[in-house]
């Protein structure tokens, strides 16, 4: 009987030793993986610039190595510089910022190596200049913080004239602190007097076109936003100046007039979404 107890006791010791050995080997395996990550002796660095070669600060730069599920985040300094100290291997580097188009690239780096990875980002915020009827110059970026409706038109265009009352409804239904409308004539043959006469004719019929009117300087708008080459064309920019909506053809405010196509887009839901 005593002999049997001794045998059981020895078996228990053997089993415990086996499990302890397994645990130790697992710990050694995990430790070996960690050891591979320890030599942070390589450097990835670079500058983030815009399309005009200006350095951009506070751009989020993310770097990752999928093999080890390793990633880090950094932000560019005031001179657009970023840097990471890494181990050797293949890395994916990408940028992220609400105002700029994201960029991504992959790079392999060896031990004790320093490599440069520069980025040139496209600014998503639109900007352009146009001439006011009084001869002064204005630009879209002067209206940052507001939703801006840019109406591209000409006085001889009947659909353009038909859209004016709908723009008037949008203008009257919104605050100047939140929404601005800019109607820019894209016909270089038409001058400020012709445009003002058009505005006056509407006033005589009881419709005050009392928002901003201007002229396309150097055909900038027609080349960039009138992709179909048709007027009227409406472009809506959000508070940051990012293009949110663009449509060639007529638009309505809340209800589609009977003489407009059934597929006419409504401005009210778009503005509500942007102002929410």
Secondary structure, 3 states (H helix, E strand, C coil): CHHHHHHHHHHHHHHHHHHHHHHHHHHHHHHHHHHHHHCCCEEEEEEEEECCCCECCCCEEEEEECCCCEEEEEECCCCCEEEEEECCEEEEEEEEECCECCCEEEEEECCCCEEECCEEECECECCCEEEECCCCEEEHHHHCCCEEEEEEECCCCHHHHHHHHHHHHHHHHCCCCCEEEEEEECCCCCCHHHHHHHHHHHHHCCCCCCCEEEEEHHHHHHHHHCCCCCCCEEEEECCCCEEEEEEECCCECCCCCCCCCCCCCEHHHHHHHHHC
